Amino acid sequence: TTMAISIDNKNDKDVNMHELSLCRQIVKLVETELADRPAQQVKTVRLEIGDLAGIELDALRFSFPIAARGTQLAGAALAIDTIAGQAHCQRCDQDIRLAKRYDPCPQCQQYDYDIIRGDNMRVMQVELA
């Protein structure tokens, strides 16, 4: 089963405090999608997470089994694909790569840009056992 569910995380406050909450949202979304298959166990959940999403990957990996406990996702593997951050700089009119949110444009060293990719998290695929 493949799902494209977006969970935007544009609030950079309390980054280290919300990964468990994000995992609980993932579990809830997947279970909702699998409501017609309540006996089916999930083998793998594949996420796509942008470098600019403000999500601590190690904390997410640690939190996932806790959030999944007692659900169809208990024991499921969490696979994470990272997406590079990209923005369009208004000053130099270039598409640029950003490693971190709030880094300056590598071309002109200004902060006048719009993020165009890499600032969200999506559930890309759910593999059933």
Residue pairs with C-beta under 8 A, 6 or more apart in sequence:
1 33
1 34
1 125
1 126
1 127
1 128
2 124
2 125
2 126
3 29
3 30
3 33
3 123
3 124
3 125
3 126
4 122
4 123
4 124
5 29
5 33
5 122
5 123
6 120
6 121
6 122
7 22
7 25
7 26
7 29
7 120
7 121
7 122
7 123
8 119
8 120
8 121
9 18
9 22
9 53
9 54
9 55
9 119
9 120
9 121
10 54
10 119
10 120
11 54
12 54
12 101
15 54
15 55
15 56
16 56
16 59
19 55
19 56
19 59
19 60
19 62
19 63
20 63
20 66
20 67
22 55
22 60
22 63
22 121
23 60
23 63
23 64
23 66
23 67
23 68
24 67
26 45
26 47
26 64
26 67
26 123
27 67
27 68
27 71
27 73
29 123
30 42
30 45
30 72
30 73
30 123
30 126
31 71
31 72
31 73
33 126
34 40
34 42
34 72
34 126
34 128
37 128
38 72
40 72
40 128
40 129
41 72
41 74
41 75
41 76
41 128
41 129
42 72
42 73
42 76
42 126
42 127
42 128
42 129
43 76
43 77
43 127
43 128
43 129
44 76
44 77
44 78
44 79
44 125
44 126
44 127
45 64
45 73
45 76
45 77
45 78
45 79
45 123
45 125
45 126
45 127
46 79
46 80
46 81
46 123
46 124
46 125
46 126
46 127
47 78
47 79
47 80
47 81
47 121
47 122
47 123
47 124
48 80
48 81
48 82
48 83
48 121
48 122
48 124
49 55
49 57
49 60
49 80
49 81
49 82
49 83
49 121
50 82
50 83
50 84
50 85
50 117
50 118
50 119
50 120
50 121
51 82
51 83
51 84
51 85
51 98
51 99
51 100
51 118
52 85
52 98
52 100
52 101
52 115
52 118
52 119
53 118
53 119
53 120
53 121
54 101
55 121
57 80
57 82
60 78
60 80
61 78
61 80
64 76
64 78
65 74
65 75
67 73
68 74
68 75
68 76
81 124
83 117
83 118
84 97
84 117
84 118
85 97
85 98
85 99
85 100
85 101
85 115
85 117
85 118
85 119
86 95
86 96
86 97
86 98
86 115
86 116
86 117
86 118
87 95
87 96
87 98
87 105
87 113
87 114
87 115
87 116
88 94
88 95
88 96
88 113
88 114
88 116
89 95
89 96
89 105
89 107
89 108
89 110
89 112
89 113
90 112
90 113
90 114
91 105
91 108
91 110
91 112
91 113
92 105
92 107
92 108
92 110
94 105
94 107
95 116
96 105
96 106
96 107
96 113
97 106
98 113
98 115
98 118
101 115
101 119
102 111
104 110
104 111
105 111
105 112
105 113
